[in-house]
Amino acid sequence: MKINCWDFKGCGAREDCQVYSETRLNGEHGGVNAGRACWVVAGTFCNGSVKGLFAKGISSCRQCDFYEHVNKEEESKFKLSVLLLSKLS
């Protein structure tokens, strides 16, 4: 099983985090719910604060060690954000 963001970042599965409850991305990159696609979910809880919209947060997400971990681990199977976002609309 692949590690989800809440375990990688050590915050645990939080009911107040949108990533934990976002079922439309379940299974993407081998994660539970949006656990391995957190960078496309609005309202994520990251580094102690809730992040806003995708467009405003993606630049910081691309610098995140978990984003880099998933990108490297998935290699050619890494799904672009636009494909993941289409599942949320």
C-alpha positions as CSV (number, residue, x, y, z in Angstrom):
1,M,0.0,0.0,0.0
2,K,1.3,3.5,-0.9
3,I,1.5,6.2,1.8
4,N,-1.1,8.9,1.9
5,C,-0.4,12.6,2.6
6,W,-1.7,12.5,6.1
7,D,0.7,9.7,7.1
8,F,3.6,11.2,5.2
9,K,3.1,14.6,6.8
10,G,2.3,13.1,10.2
11,C,-1.0,14.8,10.7
12,G,-3.1,11.7,10.7
13,A,-6.4,11.2,8.9
14,R,-8.3,14.4,9.9
15,E,-12.1,14.7,9.4
16,D,-11.7,18.4,9.0
17,C,-9.3,18.0,6.0
18,Q,-11.0,17.9,2.6
19,V,-8.4,15.4,1.3
20,Y,-9.4,12.7,3.8
21,S,-13.1,12.9,2.8
22,E,-12.7,13.5,-1.0
23,T,-13.9,10.2,-2.5
24,R,-13.9,11.2,-6.1
25,L,-10.1,10.8,-6.2
26,N,-10.1,7.5,-4.4
27,G,-7.4,5.2,-5.9
28,E,-5.5,8.0,-7.8
29,H,-1.8,7.3,-7.6
30,G,-2.7,4.3,-5.4
31,G,-4.1,6.4,-2.5
32,V,-7.1,6.4,-0.3
33,N,-9.6,9.1,-1.3
34,A,-7.5,12.1,-2.3
35,G,-4.5,11.0,-0.1
36,R,-2.1,10.9,-3.1
37,A,-3.6,13.8,-5.0
38,C,-4.0,16.4,-2.2
39,W,-2.6,19.2,-4.3
40,V,-5.8,19.5,-6.4
41,V,-8.2,19.6,-3.5
42,A,-9.4,23.0,-2.2
43,G,-9.5,23.5,1.5
44,T,-6.6,21.1,2.3
45,F,-5.0,21.3,5.7
46,C,-1.3,21.8,5.2
47,N,1.5,23.0,7.6
48,G,-1.0,24.0,10.2
49,S,-3.4,26.0,8.0
50,V,-6.2,25.5,5.6
51,K,-5.2,26.2,2.0
52,G,-7.6,27.8,-0.5
53,L,-8.2,27.2,-4.2
54,F,-6.1,25.1,-6.5
55,A,-4.8,28.0,-8.5
56,K,-3.6,29.8,-5.5
57,G,-2.0,26.8,-3.8
58,I,-0.4,24.8,-6.5
59,S,2.9,26.7,-6.6
60,S,3.5,25.8,-2.9
61,C,2.3,22.3,-3.5
62,R,4.8,21.7,-6.2
63,Q,7.5,22.5,-3.7
64,C,6.0,20.1,-1.1
65,D,8.1,17.1,-0.2
66,F,5.0,14.8,-0.5
67,Y,4.1,16.1,-4.0
68,E,7.7,15.4,-5.1
69,H,7.5,12.0,-3.4
70,V,4.4,11.0,-5.4
71,N,5.7,12.4,-8.6
72,K,9.0,10.5,-8.3
73,E,7.3,7.3,-7.1
74,E,4.7,7.3,-9.9
75,E,7.1,8.4,-12.6
76,S,5.4,7.9,-16.0
77,K,2.1,7.0,-14.3
78,F,1.9,10.4,-12.5
79,K,-1.3,12.1,-13.5
80,L,-1.3,15.7,-14.4
81,S,-3.3,18.1,-12.2
82,V,-5.7,18.9,-15.0
83,L,-6.8,15.2,-15.3
84,L,-7.3,15.0,-11.5
85,L,-9.2,18.2,-11.4
86,S,-11.6,17.0,-14.1
87,K,-12.7,14.3,-11.7
88,L,-13.7,17.0,-9.2
89,S,-15.9,19.0,-11.5
